[in-house]
Amino acid sequence: MSATDDLEAAAREELERACTLGWKALAAHTPWGDTFEGFTPEGREVSVERNYLWEHETGGDIRIEVNVYEPRDHEEGVSLTRTIARETAA
């Protein structure tokens, strides 16, 4: 697996984890973000940055951004984004 593939796999895993909360739970904490240290599937030490932002307006859709990068090389990381639509909230 290439370094980029490894970073992307870690970003996909974190994005899936971030989306398990659903709109209602996330809305109580949006906007919010954090950065923490973690490991990729191949064991590479990385920084993981998560952001929960209102897509257009407060109380609307929530955009989740996940960035995974080696601590010394932020620009070479992988960024993924997904939107959780308010209409899907139960």
PDB file of N, CA, C and O in Angstrom:
ATOM      1  N   MET A   1       0.859  -1.177   0.000  1.00  0.00           N
ATOM      2  CA  MET A   1       0.000   0.000   0.000  1.00  0.00           C
ATOM      3  C   MET A   1       0.901   1.235   0.000  1.00  0.00           C
ATOM      4  O   MET A   1       1.854   1.312   0.775  1.00  0.00           O
ATOM      5  N   SER A   2       0.598   2.197  -0.869  1.00  0.00           N
ATOM      6  CA  SER A   2       1.393   3.428  -0.906  1.00  0.00           C
ATOM      7  C   SER A   2       1.082   4.293   0.314  1.00  0.00           C
ATOM      8  O   SER A   2       0.076   4.090   0.994  1.00  0.00           O
ATOM      9  N   ALA A   3       1.956   5.254   0.577  1.00  0.00           N
ATOM     10  CA  ALA A   3       1.752   6.164   1.709  1.00  0.00           C
ATOM     11  C   ALA A   3       0.439   6.926   1.558  1.00  0.00           C
ATOM     12  O   ALA A   3      -0.290   7.104   2.533  1.00  0.00           O
ATOM     13  N   THR A   4       0.134   7.379   0.337  1.00  0.00           N
ATOM     14  CA  THR A   4      -1.117   8.105   0.112  1.00  0.00           C
ATOM     15  C   THR A   4      -2.322   7.206   0.329  1.00  0.00           C
ATOM     16  O   THR A   4      -3.311   7.635   0.924  1.00  0.00           O
ATOM     17  N   ASP A   5      -2.258   5.968  -0.144  1.00  0.00           N
ATOM     18  CA  ASP A   5      -3.358   5.022   0.068  1.00  0.00           C
ATOM     19  C   ASP A   5      -3.569   4.765   1.556  1.00  0.00           C
ATOM     20  O   ASP A   5      -4.705   4.659   2.019  1.00  0.00           O
ATOM     21  N   ASP A   6      -2.467   4.666   2.304  1.00  0.00           N
ATOM     22  CA  ASP A   6      -2.539   4.436   3.740  1.00  0.00           C
ATOM     23  C   ASP A   6      -3.200   5.615   4.449  1.00  0.00           C
ATOM     24  O   ASP A   6      -4.050   5.425   5.318  1.00  0.00           O
ATOM     25  N   LEU A   7      -2.808   6.832   4.075  1.00  0.00           N
ATOM     26  CA  LEU A   7      -3.425   8.028   4.664  1.00  0.00           C
ATOM     27  C   LEU A   7      -4.905   8.099   4.313  1.00  0.00           C
ATOM     28  O   LEU A   7      -5.733   8.449   5.155  1.00  0.00           O
ATOM     29  N   GLU A   8      -5.236   7.766   3.067  1.00  0.00           N
ATOM     30  CA  GLU A   8      -6.635   7.805   2.643  1.00  0.00           C
ATOM     31  C   GLU A   8      -7.467   6.759   3.393  1.00  0.00           C
ATOM     32  O   GLU A   8      -8.607   7.032   3.767  1.00  0.00           O
ATOM     33  N   ALA A   9      -6.915   5.586   3.613  1.00  0.00           N
ATOM     34  CA  ALA A   9      -7.629   4.546   4.365  1.00  0.00           C
ATOM     35  C   ALA A   9      -7.910   5.023   5.791  1.00  0.00           C
ATOM     36  O   ALA A   9      -9.000   4.803   6.319  1.00  0.00           O
ATOM     37  N   ALA A  10      -6.927   5.674   6.409  1.00  0.00           N
ATOM     38  CA  ALA A  10      -7.130   6.205   7.761  1.00  0.00           C
ATOM     39  C   ALA A  10      -8.196   7.295   7.758  1.00  0.00           C
ATOM     40  O   ALA A  10      -9.028   7.350   8.662  1.00  0.00           O
ATOM     41  N   ALA A  11      -8.176   8.162   6.748  1.00  0.00           N
ATOM     42  CA  ALA A  11      -9.168   9.241   6.650  1.00  0.00           C
ATOM     43  C   ALA A  11     -10.571   8.671   6.446  1.00  0.00           C
ATOM     44  O   ALA A  11     -11.530   9.153   7.047  1.00  0.00           O
ATOM     45  N   ARG A  12     -10.692   7.651   5.604  1.00  0.00           N
ATOM     46  CA  ARG A  12     -12.007   7.020   5.381  1.00  0.00           C
ATOM     47  C   ARG A  12     -12.539   6.405   6.675  1.00  0.00           C
ATOM     48  O   ARG A  12     -13.716   6.559   7.001  1.00  0.00           O
ATOM     49  N   GLU A  13     -11.669   5.708   7.413  1.00  0.00           N
ATOM     50  CA  GLU A  13     -12.093   5.114   8.682  1.00  0.00           C
ATOM     51  C   GLU A  13     -12.577   6.183   9.659  1.00  0.00           C
ATOM     52  O   GLU A  13     -13.614   6.022  10.303  1.00  0.00           O
ATOM     53  N   GLU A  14     -11.827   7.267   9.764  1.00  0.00           N
ATOM     54  CA  GLU A  14     -12.205   8.326  10.701  1.00  0.00           C
ATOM     55  C   GLU A  14     -13.483   9.030  10.256  1.00  0.00           C
ATOM     56  O   GLU A  14     -14.305   9.392  11.098  1.00  0.00           O
ATOM     57  N   LEU A  15     -13.667   9.231   8.957  1.00  0.00           N
ATOM     58  CA  LEU A  15     -14.885   9.856   8.462  1.00  0.00           C
ATOM     59  C   LEU A  15     -16.095   8.977   8.752  1.00  0.00           C
ATOM     60  O   LEU A  15     -17.139   9.481   9.166  1.00  0.00           O
ATOM     61  N   GLU A  16     -15.968   7.690   8.543  1.00  0.00           N
ATOM     62  CA  GLU A  16     -17.069   6.766   8.860  1.00  0.00           C
ATOM     63  C   GLU A  16     -17.405   6.832  10.348  1.00  0.00           C
ATOM     64  O   GLU A  16     -18.577   6.868  10.724  1.00  0.00           O
ATOM     65  N   ARG A  17     -16.374   6.847  11.190  1.00  0.00           N
ATOM     66  CA  ARG A  17     -16.582   6.933  12.639  1.00  0.00           C
ATOM     67  C   ARG A  17     -17.280   8.245  13.002  1.00  0.00           C
ATOM     68  O   ARG A  17     -18.199   8.259  13.822  1.00  0.00           O
ATOM     69  N   ALA A  18     -16.844   9.333  12.395  1.00  0.00           N
ATOM     70  CA  ALA A  18     -17.420  10.653  12.692  1.00  0.00           C
ATOM     71  C   ALA A  18     -18.888  10.739  12.285  1.00  0.00           C
ATOM     72  O   ALA A  18     -19.668  11.457  12.911  1.00  0.00           O
ATOM     73  N   CYS A  19     -19.262  10.009  11.242  1.00  0.00           N
ATOM     74  CA  CYS A  19     -20.638  10.078  10.739  1.00  0.00           C
ATOM     75  C   CYS A  19     -21.596   9.176  11.510  1.00  0.00           C
ATOM     76  O   CYS A  19     -22.806   9.265  11.302  1.00  0.00           O
ATOM     77  N   THR A  20     -21.108   8.325  12.377  1.00  0.00           N
ATOM     78  CA  THR A  20     -21.999   7.428  13.113  1.00  0.00           C
ATOM     79  C   THR A  20     -22.866   8.165  14.126  1.00  0.00           C
ATOM     80  O   THR A  20     -23.890   7.637  14.560  1.00  0.00           O
ATOM     81  N   LEU A  21     -22.477   9.358  14.502  1.00  0.00           N
ATOM     82  CA  LEU A  21     -23.249  10.103  15.503  1.00  0.00           C
ATOM     83  C   LEU A  21     -24.583  10.600  14.970  1.00  0.00           C
ATOM     84  O   LEU A  21     -25.545  10.716  15.729  1.00  0.00           O
ATOM     85  N   GLY A  22     -24.655  10.893  13.685  1.00  0.00           N
ATOM     86  CA  GLY A  22     -25.904  11.385  13.121  1.00  0.00           C
ATOM     87  C   GLY A  22     -26.102  12.871  13.358  1.00  0.00           C
ATOM     88  O   GLY A  22     -25.423  13.478  14.186  1.00  0.00           O
ATOM     89  N   TRP A  23     -27.041  13.451  12.618  1.00  0.00           N
ATOM     90  CA  TRP A  23     -27.251  14.892  12.638  1.00  0.00           C
ATOM     91  C   TRP A  23     -27.624  15.417  14.022  1.00  0.00           C
ATOM     92  O   TRP A  23     -27.052  16.402  14.489  1.00  0.00           O
ATOM     93  N   LYS A  24     -28.571  14.772  14.670  1.00  0.00           N
ATOM     94  CA  LYS A  24     -29.081  15.287  15.947  1.00  0.00           C
ATOM     95  C   LYS A  24     -27.977  15.391  16.999  1.00  0.00           C
ATOM     96  O   LYS A  24     -27.874  16.405  17.689  1.00  0.00           O
ATOM     97  N   ALA A  25     -27.163  14.365  17.125  1.00  0.00           N
ATOM     98  CA  ALA A  25     -26.073  14.390  18.106  1.00  0.00           C
ATOM     99  C   ALA A  25     -25.006  15.415  17.713  1.00  0.00           C
ATOM    100  O   ALA A  25     -24.474  16.119  18.571  1.00  0.00           O
ATOM    101  N   LEU A  26     -24.698  15.495  16.427  1.00  0.00           N
ATOM    102  CA  LEU A  26     -23.668  16.437  15.981  1.00  0.00           C
ATOM    103  C   LEU A  26     -24.119  17.884  16.100  1.00  0.00           C
ATOM    104  O   LEU A  26     -23.307  18.762  16.391  1.00  0.00           O
ATOM    105  N   ALA A  27     -25.391  18.142  15.882  1.00  0.00           N
ATOM    106  CA  ALA A  27     -25.896  19.518  15.909  1.00  0.00           C
ATOM    107  C   ALA A  27     -25.631  20.189  17.262  1.00  0.00           C
ATOM    108  O   ALA A  27     -25.406  21.397  17.326  1.00  0.00           O
ATOM    109  N   ALA A  28     -25.658  19.411  18.322  1.00  0.00           N
ATOM    110  CA  ALA A  28     -25.425  19.966  19.655  1.00  0.00           C
ATOM    111  C   ALA A  28     -23.980  20.427  19.841  1.00  0.00           C
ATOM    112  O   ALA A  28     -23.687  21.180  20.770  1.00  0.00           O
ATOM    113  N   HIS A  29     -23.074  19.983  18.968  1.00  0.00           N
ATOM    114  CA  HIS A  29     -21.656  20.301  19.120  1.00  0.00           C
ATOM    115  C   HIS A  29     -21.061  21.042  17.927  1.00  0.00           C
ATOM    116  O   HIS A  29     -19.847  21.233  17.852  1.00  0.00           O
ATOM    117  N   THR A  30     -21.907  21.455  17.004  1.00  0.00           N
ATOM    118  CA  THR A  30     -21.432  22.139  15.805  1.00  0.00           C
ATOM    119  C   THR A  30     -21.542  23.641  16.008  1.00  0.00           C
ATOM    120  O   THR A  30     -22.570  24.082  16.522  1.00  0.00           O
ATOM    121  N   PRO A  31     -20.568  24.455  15.647  1.00  0.00           N
ATOM    122  CA  PRO A  31     -19.285  24.094  15.061  1.00  0.00           C
ATOM    123  C   PRO A  31     -18.307  23.616  16.137  1.00  0.00           C
ATOM    124  O   PRO A  31     -18.330  24.074  17.279  1.00  0.00           O
ATOM    125  N   TRP A  32     -17.458  22.689  15.736  1.00  0.00           N
ATOM    126  CA  TRP A  32     -16.486  22.109  16.655  1.00  0.00           C
ATOM    127  C   TRP A  32     -15.406  21.409  15.846  1.00  0.00           C
ATOM    128  O   TRP A  32     -15.644  20.993  14.712  1.00  0.00           O
ATOM    129  N   GLY A  33     -14.239  21.282  16.418  1.00  0.00           N
ATOM    130  CA  GLY A  33     -13.163  20.558  15.766  1.00  0.00           C
ATOM    131  C   GLY A  33     -12.107  20.157  16.764  1.00  0.00           C
ATOM    132  O   GLY A  33     -12.014  20.727  17.851  1.00  0.00           O
ATOM    133  N   ASP A  34     -11.307  19.168  16.393  1.00  0.00           N
ATOM    134  CA  ASP A  34     -10.190  18.770  17.233  1.00  0.00           C
ATOM    135  C   ASP A  34      -9.114  18.119  16.373  1.00  0.00           C
ATOM    136  O   ASP A  34      -9.355  17.731  15.230  1.00  0.00           O
ATOM    137  N   THR A  35      -7.938  18.012  16.945  1.00  0.00           N
ATOM    138  CA  THR A  35      -6.817  17.345  16.305  1.00  0.00           C
ATOM    139  C   THR A  35      -6.207  16.410  17.331  1.00  0.00           C
ATOM    140  O   THR A  35      -6.029  16.780  18.491  1.00  0.00           O
ATOM    141  N   PHE A  36      -5.886  15.198  16.902  1.00  0.00           N
ATOM    142  CA  PHE A  36      -5.278  14.225  17.807  1.00  0.00           C
ATOM    143  C   PHE A  36      -4.315  13.340  17.035  1.00  0.00           C
ATOM    144  O   PHE A  36      -4.355  13.277  15.806  1.00  0.00           O
ATOM    145  N   GLU A  37      -3.465  12.668  17.762  1.00  0.00           N
ATOM    146  CA  GLU A  37      -2.491  11.764  17.150  1.00  0.00           C
ATOM    147  C   GLU A  37      -3.096  10.377  17.026  1.00  0.00           C
ATOM    148  O   GLU A  37      -3.850   9.945  17.898  1.00  0.00           O
ATOM    149  N   GLY A  38      -2.771   9.681  15.951  1.00  0.00           N
ATOM    150  CA  GLY A  38      -3.289   8.340  15.737  1.00  0.00           C
ATOM    151  C   GLY A  38      -2.361   7.562  14.822  1.00  0.00           C
ATOM    152  O   GLY A  38      -1.231   7.977  14.567  1.00  0.00           O
ATOM    153  N   PHE A  39      -2.848   6.429  14.328  1.00  0.00           N
ATOM    154  CA  PHE A  39      -2.070   5.564  13.459  1.00  0.00           C
ATOM    155  C   PHE A  39      -2.917   5.151  12.261  1.00  0.00           C
ATOM    156  O   PHE A  39      -4.132   4.988  12.373  1.00  0.00           O
ATOM    157  N   THR A  40      -2.268   4.984  11.124  1.00  0.00           N
ATOM    158  CA  THR A  40      -2.926   4.499   9.916  1.00  0.00           C
ATOM    159  C   THR A  40      -3.037   2.979   9.985  1.00  0.00           C
ATOM    160  O   THR A  40      -2.447   2.361  10.871  1.00  0.00           O
ATOM    161  N   PRO A  41      -3.775   2.373   9.076  1.00  0.00           N
ATOM    162  CA  PRO A  41      -3.853   0.910   9.052  1.00  0.00           C
ATOM    163  C   PRO A  41      -2.478   0.236   8.923  1.00  0.00           C
ATOM    164  O   PRO A  41      -2.292  -0.888   9.390  1.00  0.00           O
ATOM    165  N   GLU A  42      -1.525   0.919   8.294  1.00  0.00           N
ATOM    166  CA  GLU A  42      -0.174   0.370   8.130  1.00  0.00           C
ATOM    167  C   GLU A  42       0.741   0.707   9.308  1.00  0.00           C
ATOM    168  O   GLU A  42       1.909   0.319   9.311  1.00  0.00           O
ATOM    169  N   GLY A  43       0.222   1.425  10.308  1.00  0.00           N
ATOM    170  CA  GLY A  43       1.004   1.751  11.501  1.00  0.00           C
ATOM    171  C   GLY A  43       1.768   3.060  11.451  1.00  0.00           C
ATOM    172  O   GLY A  43       2.578   3.333  12.337  1.00  0.00           O
ATOM    173  N   ARG A  44       1.527   3.879  10.431  1.00  0.00           N
ATOM    174  CA  ARG A  44       2.190   5.176  10.312  1.00  0.00           C
ATOM    175  C   ARG A  44       1.597   6.138  11.343  1.00  0.00           C
ATOM    176  O   ARG A  44       0.376   6.222  11.479  1.00  0.00           O
ATOM    177  N   GLU A  45       2.456   6.865  12.070  1.00  0.00           N
ATOM    178  CA  GLU A  45       1.987   7.850  13.033  1.00  0.00           C
ATOM    179  C   GLU A  45       1.504   9.087  12.282  1.00  0.00           C
ATOM    180  O   GLU A  45       2.219   9.625  11.437  1.00  0.00           O
ATOM    181  N   VAL A  46       0.280   9.538  12.594  1.00  0.00           N
ATOM    182  CA  VAL A  46      -0.324  10.661  11.886  1.00  0.00           C
ATOM    183  C   VAL A  46      -1.054  11.587  12.845  1.00  0.00           C
ATOM    184  O   VAL A  46      -1.314  11.244  13.999  1.00  0.00           O
ATOM    185  N   SER A  47      -1.374  12.755  12.343  1.00  0.00           N
ATOM    186  CA  SER A  47      -2.293  13.671  13.015  1.00  0.00           C
ATOM    187  C   SER A  47      -3.635  13.553  12.309  1.00  0.00           C
ATOM    188  O   SER A  47      -3.696  13.477  11.082  1.00  0.00           O
ATOM    189  N   VAL A  48      -4.696  13.538  13.082  1.00  0.00           N
ATOM    190  CA  VAL A  48      -6.056  13.446  12.547  1.00  0.00           C
ATOM    191  C   VAL A  48      -6.795  14.702  12.996  1.00  0.00           C
ATOM    192  O   VAL A  48      -6.878  14.997  14.188  1.00  0.00           O
ATOM    193  N   GLU A  49      -7.321  15.423  12.037  1.00  0.00           N
ATOM    194  CA  GLU A  49      -8.053  16.659  12.307  1.00  0.00           C
ATOM    195  C   GLU A  49      -9.500  16.460  11.873  1.00  0.00           C
ATOM    196  O   GLU A  49      -9.771  16.082  10.733  1.00  0.00           O
ATOM    197  N   ARG A  50     -10.423  16.718  12.793  1.00  0.00           N
ATOM    198  CA  ARG A  50     -11.860  16.627  12.473  1.00  0.00           C
ATOM    199  C   ARG A  50     -12.496  17.981  12.701  1.00  0.00           C
ATOM    200  O   ARG A  50     -12.192  18.674  13.672  1.00  0.00           O
ATOM    201  N   ASN A  51     -13.387  18.350  11.786  1.00  0.00           N
ATOM    202  CA  ASN A  51     -14.151  19.586  11.925  1.00  0.00           C
ATOM    203  C   ASN A  51     -15.610  19.304  11.610  1.00  0.00           C
ATOM    204  O   ASN A  51     -15.927  18.621  10.637  1.00  0.00           O
ATOM    205  N   TYR A  52     -16.484  19.833  12.437  1.00  0.00           N
ATOM    206  CA  TYR A  52     -17.929  19.770  12.216  1.00  0.00           C
ATOM    207  C   TYR A  52     -18.392  21.214  12.029  1.00  0.00           C
ATOM    208  O   TYR A  52     -18.297  22.033  12.943  1.00  0.00           O
ATOM    209  N   LEU A  53     -18.888  21.509  10.841  1.00  0.00           N
ATOM    210  CA  LEU A  53     -19.263  22.882  10.492  1.00  0.00           C
ATOM    211  C   LEU A  53     -20.660  22.911   9.896  1.00  0.00           C
ATOM    212  O   LEU A  53     -21.115  21.936   9.298  1.00  0.00           O
ATOM    213  N   TRP A  54     -21.332  24.036  10.067  1.00  0.00           N
ATOM    214  CA  TRP A  54     -22.612  24.207   9.375  1.00  0.00           C
ATOM    215  C   TRP A  54     -22.314  24.397   7.897  1.00  0.00           C
ATOM    216  O   TRP A  54     -21.473  25.222   7.538  1.00  0.00           O
ATOM    217  N   GLU A  55     -22.984  23.656   7.042  1.00  0.00           N
ATOM    218  CA  GLU A  55     -22.712  23.719   5.607  1.00  0.00           C
ATOM    219  C   GLU A  55     -23.041  25.103   5.036  1.00  0.00           C
ATOM    220  O   GLU A  55     -22.214  25.695   4.344  1.00  0.00           O
ATOM    221  N   HIS A  56     -24.230  25.618   5.316  1.00  0.00           N
ATOM    222  CA  HIS A  56     -24.624  26.927   4.783  1.00  0.00           C
ATOM    223  C   HIS A  56     -25.140  27.845   5.881  1.00  0.00           C
ATOM    224  O   HIS A  56     -24.780  29.021   5.934  1.00  0.00           O
ATOM    225  N   GLU A  57     -25.979  27.311   6.751  1.00  0.00           N
ATOM    226  CA  GLU A  57     -26.591  28.144   7.786  1.00  0.00           C
ATOM    227  C   GLU A  57     -26.698  27.342   9.079  1.00  0.00           C
ATOM    228  O   GLU A  57     -26.798  26.116   9.057  1.00  0.00           O
ATOM    229  N   THR A  58     -26.676  28.040  10.187  1.00  0.00           N
ATOM    230  CA  THR A  58     -26.810  27.396  11.489  1.00  0.00           C
ATOM    231  C   THR A  58     -28.115  26.621  11.553  1.00  0.00           C
ATOM    232  O   THR A  58     -29.176  27.148  11.219  1.00  0.00           O
ATOM    233  N   GLY A  59     -28.034  25.373  11.982  1.00  0.00           N
ATOM    234  CA  GLY A  59     -29.216  24.531  12.085  1.00  0.00           C
ATOM    235  C   GLY A  59     -29.526  23.744  10.827  1.00  0.00           C
ATOM    236  O   GLY A  59     -30.483  22.971  10.799  1.00  0.00           O
ATOM    237  N   GLY A  60     -28.726  23.931   9.782  1.00  0.00           N
ATOM    238  CA  GLY A  60     -28.938  23.216   8.523  1.00  0.00           C
ATOM    239  C   GLY A  60     -28.062  21.969   8.432  1.00  0.00           C
ATOM    240  O   GLY A  60     -27.794  21.307   9.434  1.00  0.00           O
ATOM    241  N   ASP A  61     -27.628  21.666   7.232  1.00  0.00           N
ATOM    242  CA  ASP A  61     -26.765  20.508   7.015  1.00  0.00           C
ATOM    243  C   ASP A  61     -25.426  20.710   7.722  1.00  0.00           C
ATOM    244  O   ASP A  61     -24.968  21.838   7.904  1.00  0.00           O
ATOM    245  N   ILE A  62     -24.814  19.607   8.112  1.00  0.00           N
ATOM    246  CA  ILE A  62     -23.527  19.639   8.794  1.00  0.00           C
ATOM    247  C   ILE A  62     -22.464  19.048   7.879  1.00  0.00           C
ATOM    248  O   ILE A  62     -22.626  17.943   7.360  1.00  0.00           O
ATOM    249  N   ARG A  63     -21.383  19.782   7.683  1.00  0.00           N
ATOM    250  CA  ARG A  63     -20.250  19.295   6.901  1.00  0.00           C
ATOM    251  C   ARG A  63     -19.200  18.738   7.861  1.00  0.00           C
ATOM    252  O   ARG A  63     -18.779  19.417   8.798  1.00  0.00           O
ATOM    253  N   ILE A  64     -18.793  17.520   7.622  1.00  0.00           N
ATOM    254  CA  ILE A  64     -17.737  16.892   8.403  1.00  0.00           C
ATOM    255  C   ILE A  64     -16.493  16.847   7.533  1.00  0.00           C
ATOM    256  O   ILE A  64     -16.510  16.317   6.423  1.00  0.00           O
ATOM    257  N   GLU A  65     -15.419  17.410   8.056  1.00  0.00           N
ATOM    258  CA  GLU A  65     -14.142  17.400   7.351  1.00  0.00           C
ATOM    259  C   GLU A  65     -13.151  16.580   8.159  1.00  0.00           C
ATOM    260  O   GLU A  65     -13.046  16.754   9.374  1.00  0.00           O
ATOM    261  N   VAL A  66     -12.429  15.696   7.503  1.00  0.00           N
ATOM    262  CA  VAL A  66     -11.389  14.898   8.149  1.00  0.00           C
ATOM    263  C   VAL A  66     -10.110  15.076   7.341  1.00  0.00           C
ATOM    264  O   VAL A  66     -10.099  14.880   6.126  1.00  0.00           O
ATOM    265  N   ASN A  67      -9.044  15.445   8.022  1.00  0.00           N
ATOM    266  CA  ASN A  67      -7.724  15.580   7.409  1.00  0.00           C
ATOM    267  C   ASN A  67      -6.772  14.656   8.156  1.00  0.00           C
ATOM    268  O   ASN A  67      -6.705  14.691   9.385  1.00  0.00           O
ATOM    269  N   VAL A  68      -6.042  13.839   7.426  1.00  0.00           N
ATOM    270  CA  VAL A  68      -5.055  12.942   8.016  1.00  0.00           C
ATOM    271  C   VAL A  68      -3.716  13.235   7.347  1.00  0.00           C
ATOM    272  O   VAL A  68      -3.608  13.239   6.121  1.00  0.00           O
ATOM    273  N   TYR A  69      -2.692  13.483   8.174  1.00  0.00           N
ATOM    274  CA  TYR A  69      -1.386  13.844   7.626  1.00  0.00           C
ATOM    275  C   TYR A  69      -0.286  13.445   8.602  1.00  0.00           C
ATOM    276  O   TYR A  69      -0.510  13.321   9.806  1.00  0.00           O
ATOM    277  N   GLU A  70       0.896  13.249   8.053  1.00  0.00           N
ATOM    278  CA  GLU A  70       2.051  13.004   8.900  1.00  0.00           C
ATOM    279  C   GLU A  70       2.387  14.326   9.582  1.00  0.00           C
ATOM    280  O   GLU A  70       2.376  15.370   8.931  1.00  0.00           O
ATOM    281  N   PRO A  71       2.685  14.300  10.877  1.00  0.00           N
ATOM    282  CA  PRO A  71       2.860  15.547  11.631  1.00  0.00           C
ATOM    283  C   PRO A  71       3.831  16.544  10.984  1.00  0.00           C
ATOM    284  O   PRO A  71       3.659  17.752  11.146  1.00  0.00           O
ATOM    285  N   ARG A  72       4.811  16.082  10.281  1.00  0.00           N
ATOM    286  CA  ARG A  72       5.804  16.984   9.685  1.00  0.00           C
ATOM    287  C   ARG A  72       5.408  17.487   8.299  1.00  0.00           C
ATOM    288  O   ARG A  72       6.132  18.288   7.708  1.00  0.00           O
ATOM    289  N   ASP A  73       4.270  17.031   7.770  1.00  0.00           N
ATOM    290  CA  ASP A  73       3.958  17.329   6.371  1.00  0.00           C
ATOM    291  C   ASP A  73       2.458  17.514   6.141  1.00  0.00           C
ATOM    292  O   ASP A  73       1.836  16.719   5.436  1.00  0.00           O
ATOM    293  N   HIS A  74       1.882  18.552   6.727  1.00  0.00           N
ATOM    294  CA  HIS A  74       0.443  18.809   6.646  1.00  0.00           C
ATOM    295  C   HIS A  74      -0.051  18.924   5.206  1.00  0.00           C
ATOM    296  O   HIS A  74      -1.138  18.439   4.892  1.00  0.00           O
ATOM    297  N   GLU A  75       0.716  19.546   4.336  1.00  0.00           N
ATOM    298  CA  GLU A  75       0.277  19.785   2.956  1.00  0.00           C
ATOM    299  C   GLU A  75       0.157  18.499   2.139  1.00  0.00           C
ATOM    300  O   GLU A  75      -0.542  18.482   1.126  1.00  0.00           O
ATOM    301  N   GLU A  76       0.813  17.443   2.552  1.00  0.00           N
ATOM    302  CA  GLU A  76       0.792  16.187   1.805  1.00  0.00           C
ATOM    303  C   GLU A  76      -0.237  15.198   2.348  1.00  0.00           C
ATOM    304  O   GLU A  76      -0.208  14.020   1.991  1.00  0.00           O
ATOM    305  N   GLY A  77      -1.127  15.654   3.188  1.00  0.00           N
ATOM    306  CA  GLY A  77      -2.129  14.780   3.780  1.00  0.00           C
ATOM    307  C   GLY A  77      -3.307  14.519   2.865  1.00  0.00           C
ATOM    308  O   GLY A  77      -3.326  14.933   1.706  1.00  0.00           O
ATOM    309  N   VAL A  78      -4.281  13.828   3.412  1.00  0.00           N
ATOM    310  CA  VAL A  78      -5.506  13.494   2.686  1.00  0.00           C
ATOM    311  C   VAL A  78      -6.676  14.156   3.406  1.00  0.00           C
ATOM    312  O   VAL A  78      -6.784  14.073   4.630  1.00  0.00           O
ATOM    313  N   SER A  79      -7.545  14.809   2.652  1.00  0.00           N
ATOM    314  CA  SER A  79      -8.734  15.461   3.202  1.00  0.00           C
ATOM    315  C   SER A  79      -9.977  14.857   2.566  1.00  0.00           C
ATOM    316  O   SER A  79     -10.060  14.726   1.345  1.00  0.00           O
ATOM    317  N   LEU A  80     -10.937  14.491   3.399  1.00  0.00           N
ATOM    318  CA  LEU A  80     -12.224  13.975   2.935  1.00  0.00           C
ATOM    319  C   LEU A  80     -13.332  14.780   3.599  1.00  0.00           C
ATOM    320  O   LEU A  80     -13.173  15.260   4.721  1.00  0.00           O
ATOM    321  N   THR A  81     -14.443  14.924   2.908  1.00  0.00           N
ATOM    322  CA  THR A  81     -15.575  15.688   3.421  1.00  0.00           C
ATOM    323  C   THR A  81     -16.864  14.932   3.134  1.00  0.00           C
ATOM    324  O   THR A  81     -17.002  14.297   2.089  1.00  0.00           O
ATOM    325  N   ARG A  82     -17.793  15.004   4.054  1.00  0.00           N
ATOM    326  CA  ARG A  82     -19.121  14.451   3.857  1.00  0.00           C
ATOM    327  C   ARG A  82     -20.119  15.381   4.517  1.00  0.00           C
ATOM    328  O   ARG A  82     -19.814  16.014   5.527  1.00  0.00           O
ATOM    329  N   THR A  83     -21.305  15.461   3.949  1.00  0.00           N
ATOM    330  CA  THR A  83     -22.368  16.292   4.520  1.00  0.00           C
ATOM    331  C   THR A  83     -23.474  15.401   5.052  1.00  0.00           C
ATOM    332  O   THR A  83     -23.906  14.454   4.396  1.00  0.00           O
ATOM    333  N   ILE A  84     -23.919  15.724   6.249  1.00  0.00           N
ATOM    334  CA  ILE A  84     -25.078  15.040   6.822  1.00  0.00           C
ATOM    335  C   ILE A  84     -26.245  16.017   6.721  1.00  0.00           C
ATOM    336  O   ILE A  84     -26.245  17.071   7.358  1.00  0.00           O
ATOM    337  N   ALA A  85     -27.222  15.659   5.927  1.00  0.00           N
ATOM    338  CA  ALA A  85     -28.361  16.527   5.671  1.00  0.00           C
ATOM    339  C   ALA A  85     -29.313  16.564   6.855  1.00  0.00           C
ATOM    340  O   ALA A  85     -29.572  15.538   7.484  1.00  0.00           O
ATOM    341  N   ARG A  86     -29.815  17.710   7.147  1.00  0.00           N
ATOM    342  CA  ARG A  86     -30.785  17.869   8.242  1.00  0.00           C
ATOM    343  C   ARG A  86     -32.028  17.021   7.985  1.00  0.00           C
ATOM    344  O   ARG A  86     -32.601  16.475   8.928  1.00  0.00           O
ATOM    345  N   GLU A  87     -32.446  16.904   6.755  1.00  0.00           N
ATOM    346  CA  GLU A  87     -33.666  16.160   6.432  1.00  0.00           C
ATOM    347  C   GLU A  87     -33.592  14.695   6.858  1.00  0.00           C
ATOM    348  O   GLU A  87     -34.628  14.054   7.037  1.00  0.00           O
ATOM    349  N   THR A  88     -32.376  14.155   7.024  1.00  0.00           N
ATOM    350  CA  THR A  88     -32.248  12.770   7.411  1.00  0.00           C
ATOM    351  C   THR A  88     -32.295  12.583   8.922  1.00  0.00           C
ATOM    352  O   THR A  88     -32.265  11.450   9.402  1.00  0.00           O
ATOM    353  N   ALA A  89     -32.367  13.662   9.670  1.00  0.00           N
ATOM    354  CA  ALA A  89     -32.392  13.570  11.126  1.00  0.00           C
ATOM    355  C   ALA A  89     -33.705  12.965  11.605  1.00  0.00           C
ATOM    356  O   ALA A  89     -34.787  13.306  11.129  1.00  0.00           O
ATOM    357  N   ALA A  90     -33.571  12.065  12.552  1.00  0.00           N
ATOM    358  CA  ALA A  90     -34.772  11.412  13.096  1.00  0.00           C
ATOM    359  C   ALA A  90     -35.185  12.040  14.396  1.00  0.00           C
ATOM    360  O   ALA A  90     -36.173  11.621  14.998  1.00  0.00           O
TER     361      ALA A  90
END
